[in-house]
Structures are given as structure tokens and as C-alpha cells.
């Protein structure tokens, strides 16, 4: 899953659960940005590159979500 796909998936989950989702590209260095899911957030690396399995799990945990939520 690429960074842009991850952001899109979290926005879809947020819309379904009525949770505000905001991506702020300024809150990161270089191509990184901060993705807010309600009052939780995670840092998304380059939106054009693949997210590794371990990083994906860590990002979901920071947002309080699981892999099943992405399906």
C-alpha cells in the first residue's frame, strides 16, 4: 500500500464512522506529513512510496485502528 492509498483508506473509514480526518503536509519534513484521525495522529512518509508491513501496523496502532478496518 502506498502512502496516498493509506490516506484515502483512512478518509473512507473516517467518513463511515463520522470521525474527522485531516492530512497536513506542512507538519513533516520533506515529503512527510501528519495524518489526523479524530484526536489521534500518525506521520505518513512519501505518499508515492510503498509502506512496509511493520510501518503500516505501527501507523494503524497510532490511529487506534487495525488491519481489519482497512478491508
mmCIF file as gemmi writes it, N, C-alpha and C atoms, coordinates in Angstrom:
data_model
loop_
_atom_site.group_PDB
_atom_site.id
_atom_site.type_symbol
_atom_site.label_atom_id
_atom_site.label_alt_id
_atom_site.label_comp_id
_atom_site.label_asym_id
_atom_site.label_entity_id
_atom_site.label_seq_id
_atom_site.pdbx_PDB_ins_code
_atom_site.Cartn_x
_atom_site.Cartn_y
_atom_site.Cartn_z
_atom_site.occupancy
_atom_site.B_iso_or_equiv
_atom_site.pdbx_formal_charge
_atom_site.auth_seq_id
_atom_site.auth_asym_id
_atom_site.pdbx_PDB_model_num
ATOM 1 N N . UNK Axp A 1 ? 0.843 -1.175 0 1 0 ? 1 A 1
ATOM 2 C CA . UNK Axp A 1 ? 0 0 0 1 0 ? 1 A 1
ATOM 3 C C . UNK Axp A 1 ? 0.888 1.238 0 1 0 ? 1 A 1
ATOM 4 N N . UNK Axp A 2 ? 0.567 2.16 -0.881 1 0 ? 2 A 1
ATOM 5 C CA . UNK Axp A 2 ? 1.311 3.419 -0.95 1 0 ? 2 A 1
ATOM 6 C C . UNK Axp A 2 ? 0.726 4.413 0.036 1 0 ? 2 A 1
ATOM 7 N N . UNK Axp A 3 ? 1.497 5.452 0.333 1 0 ? 3 A 1
ATOM 8 C CA . UNK Axp A 3 ? 1.063 6.46 1.287 1 0 ? 3 A 1
ATOM 9 C C . UNK Axp A 3 ? -0.247 7.119 0.896 1 0 ? 3 A 1
ATOM 10 N N . UNK Axp A 4 ? -0.409 7.437 -0.383 1 0 ? 4 A 1
ATOM 11 C CA . UNK Axp A 4 ? -1.642 8.074 -0.861 1 0 ? 4 A 1
ATOM 12 C C . UNK Axp A 4 ? -2.832 7.136 -0.687 1 0 ? 4 A 1
ATOM 13 N N . UNK Axp A 5 ? -2.618 5.836 -0.932 1 0 ? 5 A 1
ATOM 14 C CA . UNK Axp A 5 ? -3.682 4.851 -0.748 1 0 ? 5 A 1
ATOM 15 C C . UNK Axp A 5 ? -4.064 4.733 0.72 1 0 ? 5 A 1
ATOM 16 N N . UNK Axp A 6 ? -3.079 4.816 1.603 1 0 ? 6 A 1
ATOM 17 C CA . UNK Axp A 6 ? -3.333 4.749 3.04 1 0 ? 6 A 1
ATOM 18 C C . UNK Axp A 6 ? -4.192 5.938 3.478 1 0 ? 6 A 1
ATOM 19 N N . UNK Axp A 7 ? -3.835 7.13 3.031 1 0 ? 7 A 1
ATOM 20 C CA . UNK Axp A 7 ? -4.595 8.331 3.376 1 0 ? 7 A 1
ATOM 21 C C . UNK Axp A 7 ? -6.033 8.205 2.873 1 0 ? 7 A 1
ATOM 22 N N . UNK Axp A 8 ? -6.178 7.738 1.647 1 0 ? 8 A 1
ATOM 23 C CA . UNK Axp A 8 ? -7.506 7.57 1.058 1 0 ? 8 A 1
ATOM 24 C C . UNK Axp A 8 ? -8.341 6.577 1.87 1 0 ? 8 A 1
ATOM 25 N N . UNK Axp A 9 ? -7.723 5.464 2.291 1 0 ? 9 A 1
ATOM 26 C CA . UNK Axp A 9 ? -8.428 4.438 3.074 1 0 ? 9 A 1
ATOM 27 C C . UNK Axp A 9 ? -8.858 4.979 4.442 1 0 ? 9 A 1
ATOM 28 N N . UNK Axp A 10 ? -7.979 5.742 5.087 1 0 ? 10 A 1
ATOM 29 C CA . UNK Axp A 10 ? -8.318 6.305 6.398 1 0 ? 10 A 1
ATOM 30 C C . UNK Axp A 10 ? -9.435 7.336 6.257 1 0 ? 10 A 1
ATOM 31 N N . UNK Axp A 11 ? -9.423 8.118 5.185 1 0 ? 11 A 1
ATOM 32 C CA . UNK Axp A 11 ? -10.511 9.082 4.954 1 0 ? 11 A 1
ATOM 33 C C . UNK Axp A 11 ? -11.845 8.355 4.777 1 0 ? 11 A 1
ATOM 34 N N . UNK Axp A 12 ? -11.817 7.239 4.077 1 0 ? 12 A 1
ATOM 35 C CA . UNK Axp A 12 ? -13.035 6.448 3.856 1 0 ? 12 A 1
ATOM 36 C C . UNK Axp A 12 ? -13.563 5.9 5.183 1 0 ? 12 A 1
ATOM 37 N N . UNK Axp A 13 ? -12.663 5.389 6.029 1 0 ? 13 A 1
ATOM 38 C CA . UNK Axp A 13 ? -13.058 4.872 7.344 1 0 ? 13 A 1
ATOM 39 C C . UNK Axp A 13 ? -13.629 6.012 8.192 1 0 ? 13 A 1
ATOM 40 N N . UNK Axp A 14 ? -12.963 7.15 8.18 1 0 ? 14 A 1
ATOM 41 C CA . UNK Axp A 14 ? -13.425 8.303 8.945 1 0 ? 14 A 1
ATOM 42 C C . UNK Axp A 14 ? -14.809 8.762 8.52 1 0 ? 14 A 1
ATOM 43 N N . UNK Axp A 15 ? -15.046 8.772 7.222 1 0 ? 15 A 1
ATOM 44 C CA . UNK Axp A 15 ? -16.35 9.19 6.714 1 0 ? 15 A 1
ATOM 45 C C . UNK Axp A 15 ? -17.436 8.217 7.159 1 0 ? 15 A 1
ATOM 46 N N . UNK Axp A 16 ? -17.14 6.919 7.105 1 0 ? 16 A 1
ATOM 47 C CA . UNK Axp A 16 ? -18.108 5.898 7.505 1 0 ? 16 A 1
ATOM 48 C C . UNK Axp A 16 ? -18.411 5.964 9.004 1 0 ? 16 A 1
ATOM 49 N N . UNK Axp A 17 ? -17.407 6.327 9.802 1 0 ? 17 A 1
ATOM 50 C CA . UNK Axp A 17 ? -17.562 6.36 11.269 1 0 ? 17 A 1
ATOM 51 C C . UNK Axp A 17 ? -17.808 7.765 11.806 1 0 ? 17 A 1
ATOM 52 N N . UNK Axp A 18 ? -17.937 8.718 10.907 1 0 ? 18 A 1
ATOM 53 C CA . UNK Axp A 18 ? -18.164 10.11 11.284 1 0 ? 18 A 1
ATOM 54 C C . UNK Axp A 18 ? -17.04 10.658 12.182 1 0 ? 18 A 1
ATOM 55 N N . UNK Axp A 19 ? -15.802 10.328 11.814 1 0 ? 19 A 1
ATOM 56 C CA . UNK Axp A 19 ? -14.609 10.803 12.525 1 0 ? 19 A 1
ATOM 57 C C . UNK Axp A 19 ? -13.862 11.748 11.581 1 0 ? 19 A 1
ATOM 58 N N . UNK Axp A 20 ? -13.509 12.94 12.033 1 0 ? 20 A 1
ATOM 59 C CA . UNK Axp A 20 ? -12.797 13.869 11.144 1 0 ? 20 A 1
ATOM 60 C C . UNK Axp A 20 ? -11.384 13.362 10.814 1 0 ? 20 A 1
ATOM 61 N N . UNK Axp A 21 ? -11.031 13.445 9.537 1 0 ? 21 A 1
ATOM 62 C CA . UNK Axp A 21 ? -9.708 13.037 9.06 1 0 ? 21 A 1
ATOM 63 C C . UNK Axp A 21 ? -9.101 14.21 8.308 1 0 ? 21 A 1
ATOM 64 N N . UNK Axp A 22 ? -7.875 14.59 8.713 1 0 ? 22 A 1
ATOM 65 C CA . UNK Axp A 22 ? -7.187 15.724 8.09 1 0 ? 22 A 1
ATOM 66 C C . UNK Axp A 22 ? -5.743 15.327 7.813 1 0 ? 22 A 1
ATOM 67 N N . UNK Axp A 23 ? -5.269 15.627 6.608 1 0 ? 23 A 1
ATOM 68 C CA . UNK Axp A 23 ? -3.856 15.416 6.284 1 0 ? 23 A 1
ATOM 69 C C . UNK Axp A 23 ? -3.195 16.776 6.138 1 0 ? 23 A 1
ATOM 70 N N . UNK Axp A 24 ? -2.123 16.987 6.9 1 0 ? 24 A 1
ATOM 71 C CA . UNK Axp A 24 ? -1.392 18.258 6.845 1 0 ? 24 A 1
ATOM 72 C C . UNK Axp A 24 ? 0.03 18.005 6.354 1 0 ? 24 A 1
ATOM 73 N N . UNK Axp A 25 ? 0.311 18.32 5.093 1 0 ? 25 A 1
ATOM 74 C CA . UNK Axp A 25 ? 1.651 18.095 4.557 1 0 ? 25 A 1
ATOM 75 C C . UNK Axp A 25 ? 2.719 18.991 5.173 1 0 ? 25 A 1
ATOM 76 N N . UNK Axp A 26 ? 2.331 20.112 5.777 1 0 ? 26 A 1
ATOM 77 C CA . UNK Axp A 26 ? 3.316 21.029 6.356 1 0 ? 26 A 1
ATOM 78 C C . UNK Axp A 26 ? 3.907 20.513 7.667 1 0 ? 26 A 1
ATOM 79 N N . UNK Axp A 27 ? 3.236 19.566 8.313 1 0 ? 27 A 1
ATOM 80 C CA . UNK Axp A 27 ? 3.701 19.06 9.608 1 0 ? 27 A 1
ATOM 81 C C . UNK Axp A 27 ? 4.682 17.904 9.447 1 0 ? 27 A 1
ATOM 82 N N . UNK Axp A 28 ? 5.533 17.98 8.488 1 0 ? 28 A 1
ATOM 83 C CA . UNK Axp A 28 ? 6.516 16.926 8.274 1 0 ? 28 A 1
ATOM 84 C C . UNK Axp A 28 ? 7.708 17.479 7.539 1 0 ? 28 A 1
ATOM 85 N N . UNK Axp A 29 ? 8.767 16.705 7.565 1 0 ? 29 A 1
ATOM 86 C CA . UNK Axp A 29 ? 9.991 17.104 6.872 1 0 ? 29 A 1
ATOM 87 C C . UNK Axp A 29 ? 9.977 16.536 5.467 1 0 ? 29 A 1
ATOM 88 N N . UNK Axp A 30 ? 10.313 17.331 4.501 1 0 ? 30 A 1
ATOM 89 C CA . UNK Axp A 30 ? 10.386 16.847 3.129 1 0 ? 30 A 1
ATOM 90 C C . UNK Axp A 30 ? 9.039 16.388 2.623 1 0 ? 30 A 1
ATOM 91 N N . UNK Axp A 31 ? 8.943 15.117 2.256 1 0 ? 31 A 1
ATOM 92 C CA . UNK Axp A 31 ? 7.703 14.585 1.695 1 0 ? 31 A 1
ATOM 93 C C . UNK Axp A 31 ? 6.792 13.987 2.766 1 0 ? 31 A 1
ATOM 94 N N . UNK Axp A 32 ? 7.169 14.09 4.032 1 0 ? 32 A 1
ATOM 95 C CA . UNK Axp A 32 ? 6.352 13.558 5.121 1 0 ? 32 A 1
ATOM 96 C C . UNK Axp A 32 ? 5.233 14.536 5.469 1 0 ? 32 A 1
ATOM 97 N N . UNK Axp A 33 ? 4.173 13.995 6.06 1 0 ? 33 A 1
ATOM 98 C CA . UNK Axp A 33 ? 3.054 14.815 6.505 1 0 ? 33 A 1
ATOM 99 C C . UNK Axp A 33 ? 2.377 14.144 7.687 1 0 ? 33 A 1
ATOM 100 N N . UNK Axp A 34 ? 1.491 14.86 8.334 1 0 ? 34 A 1
ATOM 101 C CA . UNK Axp A 34 ? 0.813 14.327 9.516 1 0 ? 34 A 1
ATOM 102 C C . UNK Axp A 34 ? -0.65 14.067 9.164 1 0 ? 34 A 1
ATOM 103 N N . UNK Axp A 35 ? -1.111 12.863 9.486 1 0 ? 35 A 1
ATOM 104 C CA . UNK Axp A 35 ? -2.495 12.463 9.238 1 0 ? 35 A 1
ATOM 105 C C . UNK Axp A 35 ? -3.215 12.37 10.568 1 0 ? 35 A 1
ATOM 106 N N . UNK Axp A 36 ? -4.265 13.178 10.715 1 0 ? 36 A 1
ATOM 107 C CA . UNK Axp A 36 ? -5.07 13.186 11.938 1 0 ? 36 A 1
ATOM 108 C C . UNK Axp A 36 ? -6.324 12.353 11.718 1 0 ? 36 A 1
ATOM 109 N N . UNK Axp A 37 ? -6.625 11.492 12.68 1 0 ? 37 A 1
ATOM 110 C CA . UNK Axp A 37 ? -7.852 10.7 12.688 1 0 ? 37 A 1
ATOM 111 C C . UNK Axp A 37 ? -8.512 10.98 14.033 1 0 ? 37 A 1
ATOM 112 N N . UNK Axp A 38 ? -9.473 11.89 14.032 1 0 ? 38 A 1
ATOM 113 C CA . UNK Axp A 38 ? -10.049 12.347 15.293 1 0 ? 38 A 1
ATOM 114 C C . UNK Axp A 38 ? -8.992 13.113 16.063 1 0 ? 38 A 1
ATOM 115 N N . UNK Axp A 39 ? -8.722 12.69 17.306 1 0 ? 39 A 1
ATOM 116 C CA . UNK Axp A 39 ? -7.701 13.367 18.12 1 0 ? 39 A 1
ATOM 117 C C . UNK Axp A 39 ? -6.367 12.628 18.098 1 0 ? 39 A 1
ATOM 118 N N . UNK Axp A 40 ? -6.259 11.58 17.269 1 0 ? 40 A 1
ATOM 119 C CA . UNK Axp A 40 ? -5.009 10.818 17.149 1 0 ? 40 A 1
ATOM 120 C C . UNK Axp A 40 ? -4.333 11.181 15.831 1 0 ? 40 A 1
ATOM 121 N N . UNK Axp A 41 ? -3.025 10.945 15.764 1 0 ? 41 A 1
ATOM 122 C CA . UNK Axp A 41 ? -2.325 11.247 14.515 1 0 ? 41 A 1
ATOM 123 C C . UNK Axp A 41 ? -1.159 10.29 14.297 1 0 ? 41 A 1
ATOM 124 N N . UNK Axp A 42 ? -0.713 10.248 13.055 1 0 ? 42 A 1
ATOM 125 C CA . UNK Axp A 42 ? 0.474 9.499 12.672 1 0 ? 42 A 1
ATOM 126 C C . UNK Axp A 42 ? 1.18 10.273 11.569 1 0 ? 42 A 1
ATOM 127 N N . UNK Axp A 43 ? 2.442 9.985 11.375 1 0 ? 43 A 1
ATOM 128 C CA . UNK Axp A 43 ? 3.216 10.611 10.308 1 0 ? 43 A 1
ATOM 129 C C . UNK Axp A 43 ? 3.236 9.686 9.095 1 0 ? 43 A 1
ATOM 130 N N . UNK Axp A 44 ? 2.895 10.235 7.949 1 0 ? 44 A 1
ATOM 131 C CA . UNK Axp A 44 ? 2.883 9.475 6.701 1 0 ? 44 A 1
ATOM 132 C C . UNK Axp A 44 ? 4.11 9.889 5.912 1 0 ? 44 A 1
ATOM 133 N N . UNK Axp A 45 ? 4.911 8.887 5.509 1 0 ? 45 A 1
ATOM 134 C CA . UNK Axp A 45 ? 6.095 9.214 4.72 1 0 ? 45 A 1
ATOM 135 C C . UNK Axp A 45 ? 5.687 9.521 3.287 1 0 ? 45 A 1
ATOM 136 N N . UNK Axp A 46 ? 6.6 9.547 2.396 1 0 ? 46 A 1
ATOM 137 C CA . UNK Axp A 46 ? 6.359 9.888 0.993 1 0 ? 46 A 1
ATOM 138 C C . UNK Axp A 46 ? 5.101 9.186 0.474 1 0 ? 46 A 1
ATOM 139 N N . UNK Axp A 47 ? 4.146 9.975 0 1 0 ? 47 A 1
ATOM 140 C CA . UNK Axp A 47 ? 2.862 9.429 -0.437 1 0 ? 47 A 1
ATOM 141 C C . UNK Axp A 47 ? 2.967 8.599 -1.709 1 0 ? 47 A 1
ATOM 142 N N . UNK Axp A 48 ? 4.096 8.682 -2.404 1 0 ? 48 A 1
ATOM 143 C CA . UNK Axp A 48 ? 4.26 7.929 -3.651 1 0 ? 48 A 1
ATOM 144 C C . UNK Axp A 48 ? 4.948 6.594 -3.448 1 0 ? 48 A 1
ATOM 145 N N . UNK Axp A 49 ? 5.472 6.355 -2.241 1 0 ? 49 A 1
ATOM 146 C CA . UNK Axp A 49 ? 6.217 5.124 -1.986 1 0 ? 49 A 1
ATOM 147 C C . UNK Axp A 49 ? 5.405 4.124 -1.178 1 0 ? 49 A 1
ATOM 148 N N . UNK Axp A 50 ? 5.808 2.86 -1.307 1 0 ? 50 A 1
ATOM 149 C CA . UNK Axp A 50 ? 5.154 1.786 -0.571 1 0 ? 50 A 1
ATOM 150 C C . UNK Axp A 50 ? 5.429 1.895 0.922 1 0 ? 50 A 1
ATOM 151 N N . UNK Axp A 51 ? 4.423 1.529 1.721 1 0 ? 51 A 1
ATOM 152 C CA . UNK Axp A 51 ? 4.573 1.473 3.171 1 0 ? 51 A 1
ATOM 153 C C . UNK Axp A 51 ? 4.816 0.02 3.533 1 0 ? 51 A 1
ATOM 154 N N . UNK Axp A 52 ? 5.9 -0.245 4.255 1 0 ? 52 A 1
ATOM 155 C CA . UNK Axp A 52 ? 6.222 -1.609 4.668 1 0 ? 52 A 1
ATOM 156 C C . UNK Axp A 52 ? 5.212 -2.135 5.677 1 0 ? 52 A 1
ATOM 157 N N . UNK Axp A 53 ? 5.168 -3.456 5.824 1 0 ? 53 A 1
ATOM 158 C CA . UNK Axp A 53 ? 4.212 -4.114 6.718 1 0 ? 53 A 1
ATOM 159 C C . UNK Axp A 53 ? 4.331 -3.638 8.161 1 0 ? 53 A 1
ATOM 160 N N . UNK Axp A 54 ? 5.552 -3.56 8.68 1 0 ? 54 A 1
ATOM 161 C CA . UNK Axp A 54 ? 5.764 -3.135 10.061 1 0 ? 54 A 1
ATOM 162 C C . UNK Axp A 54 ? 5.351 -1.693 10.289 1 0 ? 54 A 1
ATOM 163 N N . UNK Axp A 55 ? 5.709 -0.816 9.361 1 0 ? 55 A 1
ATOM 164 C CA . UNK Axp A 55 ? 5.344 0.594 9.474 1 0 ? 55 A 1
ATOM 165 C C . UNK Axp A 55 ? 3.832 0.769 9.361 1 0 ? 55 A 1
ATOM 166 N N . UNK Axp A 56 ? 3.205 0.022 8.469 1 0 ? 56 A 1
ATOM 167 C CA . UNK Axp A 56 ? 1.755 0.092 8.315 1 0 ? 56 A 1
ATOM 168 C C . UNK Axp A 56 ? 1.057 -0.276 9.62 1 0 ? 56 A 1
ATOM 169 N N . UNK Axp A 57 ? 1.498 -1.358 10.262 1 0 ? 57 A 1
ATOM 170 C CA . UNK Axp A 57 ? 0.911 -1.781 11.536 1 0 ? 57 A 1
ATOM 171 C C . UNK Axp A 57 ? 1.125 -0.727 12.618 1 0 ? 57 A 1
ATOM 172 N N . UNK Axp A 58 ? 2.306 -0.119 12.651 1 0 ? 58 A 1
ATOM 173 C CA . UNK Axp A 58 ? 2.599 0.909 13.648 1 0 ? 58 A 1
ATOM 174 C C . UNK Axp A 58 ? 1.725 2.146 13.43 1 0 ? 58 A 1
ATOM 175 N N . UNK Axp A 59 ? 1.542 2.543 12.175 1 0 ? 59 A 1
ATOM 176 C CA . UNK Axp A 59 ? 0.724 3.71 11.863 1 0 ? 59 A 1
ATOM 177 C C . UNK Axp A 59 ? -0.736 3.46 12.248 1 0 ? 59 A 1
ATOM 178 N N . UNK Axp A 60 ? -1.231 2.264 11.96 1 0 ? 60 A 1
ATOM 179 C CA . UNK Axp A 60 ? -2.603 1.923 12.328 1 0 ? 60 A 1
ATOM 180 C C . UNK Axp A 60 ? -2.776 1.93 13.842 1 0 ? 60 A 1
ATOM 181 N N . UNK Axp A 61 ? -1.775 1.409 14.564 1 0 ? 61 A 1
ATOM 182 C CA . UNK Axp A 61 ? -1.837 1.383 16.024 1 0 ? 61 A 1
ATOM 183 C C . UNK Axp A 61 ? -1.875 2.811 16.581 1 0 ? 61 A 1
ATOM 184 N N . UNK Axp A 62 ? -1.104 3.709 15.984 1 0 ? 62 A 1
ATOM 185 C CA . UNK Axp A 62 ? -1.099 5.1 16.442 1 0 ? 62 A 1
ATOM 186 C C . UNK Axp A 62 ? -2.461 5.753 16.241 1 0 ? 62 A 1
ATOM 187 N N . UNK Axp A 63 ? -3.18 5.309 15.227 1 0 ? 63 A 1
ATOM 188 C CA . UNK Axp A 63 ? -4.508 5.866 14.949 1 0 ? 63 A 1
ATOM 189 C C . UNK Axp A 63 ? -5.608 5.119 15.695 1 0 ? 63 A 1
ATOM 190 N N . UNK Axp A 64 ? -5.255 4.024 16.372 1 0 ? 64 A 1
ATOM 191 C CA . UNK Axp A 64 ? -6.247 3.241 17.103 1 0 ? 64 A 1
ATOM 192 C C . UNK Axp A 64 ? -7.064 2.35 16.191 1 0 ? 64 A 1
ATOM 193 N N . UNK Axp A 65 ? -6.501 1.979 15.044 1 0 ? 65 A 1
ATOM 194 C CA . UNK Axp A 65 ? -7.186 1.133 14.075 1 0 ? 65 A 1
ATOM 195 C C . UNK Axp A 65 ? -6.456 -0.195 13.925 1 0 ? 65 A 1
ATOM 196 N N . UNK Axp A 66 ? -7.098 -1.152 13.248 1 0 ? 66 A 1
ATOM 197 C CA . UNK Axp A 66 ? -6.461 -2.436 12.993 1 0 ? 66 A 1
ATOM 198 C C . UNK Axp A 66 ? -6.453 -2.689 11.492 1 0 ? 66 A 1
ATOM 199 N N . UNK Axp A 67 ? -5.779 -3.747 11.095 1 0 ? 67 A 1
ATOM 200 C CA . UNK Axp A 67 ? -5.703 -4.084 9.678 1 0 ? 67 A 1
ATOM 201 C C . UNK Axp A 67 ? -7.076 -4.47 9.122 1 0 ? 67 A 1
ATOM 202 N N . UNK Axp A 68 ? -7.914 -5.047 9.99 1 0 ? 68 A 1
ATOM 203 C CA . UNK Axp A 68 ? -9.266 -5.424 9.557 1 0 ? 68 A 1
ATOM 204 C C . UNK Axp A 68 ? -10.085 -4.189 9.174 1 0 ? 68 A 1
ATOM 205 N N . UNK Axp A 69 ? -9.783 -3.059 9.791 1 0 ? 69 A 1
ATOM 206 C CA . UNK Axp A 69 ? -10.508 -1.823 9.442 1 0 ? 69 A 1
ATOM 207 C C . UNK Axp A 69 ? -10.234 -1.388 8.01 1 0 ? 69 A 1
ATOM 208 N N . UNK Axp A 70 ? -9.078 -1.737 7.474 1 0 ? 70 A 1
ATOM 209 C CA . UNK Axp A 70 ? -8.727 -1.359 6.109 1 0 ? 70 A 1
ATOM 210 C C . UNK Axp A 70 ? -9.453 -2.198 5.064 1 0 ? 70 A 1
ATOM 211 N N . UNK Axp A 71 ? -9.952 -3.344 5.467 1 0 ? 71 A 1
ATOM 212 C CA . UNK Axp A 71 ? -10.585 -4.258 4.498 1 0 ? 71 A 1
ATOM 213 C C . UNK Axp A 71 ? -12.026 -3.912 4.222 1 0 ? 71 A 1
